């Protein structure tokens, strides 16, 4: 009797886990911070086996949350379809649990951005990596800021010292801007929506900062600086673009006992 010869076990196919890493586009630095521990992003993945359209549901990966703690960790591991199928990855920040329409996610910048927490609440970033081959290495995704930013410097001019400016009651507001928007995750764009409001910026390191939804503004009193109860206005029309900063300078002067302020837009 010929003994049975053991047969080798068939190879076990182990799918590769999908990992991601992020960087923020240095050309589009509307904020000075990178991701912090506890920040969360959402990931969609579309396999290149069909028409490649990002859908509200039924994608290879639908809105899986990744949390940051030096690296990005998903709530549950996600895997490539197989070793050969390429895919498109779409990433957005901040994470939203319930998204009905991936092309019309409601986002906003707060009207009152006077605290660091409120200012950060207006940050929206998007990124994509397309036609990526399955890999065990983290896929690098460049994130870009979807919002624009205003930076307003209030400085002492002729006849007005830094000490006098520090003692003055100064309030800065930005006027006539829409603060709501809809985010298209597939395109990485936001479109302004809703009514125009007045924004109170954040004062940090001597500069007033405000995140702004990209939009074109007709000529109006765009910036108001109130000094000791008197308003000084900058009339300007401006197109705010995603990922770009617009800087303004306010020089406070005192001539023959009268306080004046000149507001000017600086080159971006």
Steps between C-alpha positions, in 0.01 A plus 500: 500500500639833398473749783312823437738780416413819689402779267613860560237737631386758247644846567286726715426836342548777755373840398721800562382746761448851366698766684524871438729788589431870448680825442361852463575682176758771590366724224157502664580580861198693620577385853828460682427163661525141386279216612482449874439194715128426500428650157290273280469465124265299281606263220313389188651252254381431146641197316593545136276216388204709387445858389710636790221719640498579871151417622311574819523132597605168352861604445780264596544708819227734624593777742725306737633719780875526562629661824838671526754418771823551311366263231150439369310208654162386362205408720502166318775377265435537127656288227574520131264299280785275388866523397430648158201734499593868502288745699428869557517625860306807619576655839332792675524684835324537739329163514120486485319186612191548286547615141200483270654648185878482442468791257306728735631471856393799709799683650549846645736746663378644833387862497677543835857372457639689798623186680755243370235227527248697292764591243608138456136395466500673161785295356413270210762295316470257214738270316503220246739236369391354166583182311690350793627142477447275804791540739599423856657846524288790623350693209612863517210744462563874465232698681399846383310769687155554352456837676670835448645722774518867593784641709462854634786688671416805713815707558587845643565777247616862528415655834378172648725279709481126551406566863217732404371244253514231767297720734240584234178302466540324164244276332534350154219347295475363147173577325277369225633145468309175472608260772321183380607276214459158341799270458546272199727222630566362150622834367638635825316830459263710709229732371369791707136485609254682724490860614785743557607554859750694708808307613693571820860386444748339738773724644827312534858629503378849416315393185127454446426179307178377344423193291280591205289289264632550144277755327501818298398810696374816335632831628383561855634591844698176505696578817394720789748602768342671801745702708369657820146500361575630151465279190757499220409302189676343205282502191613219276384240251690175523495142376594258778663182369542166672833456673606864461567769762410866460687742726391849597679773692332757725715797603358704790615864498443802722524850353422812704312294754285320242533125454480361148561158345612406152410147388672351199517160333848351489638281221408134556 
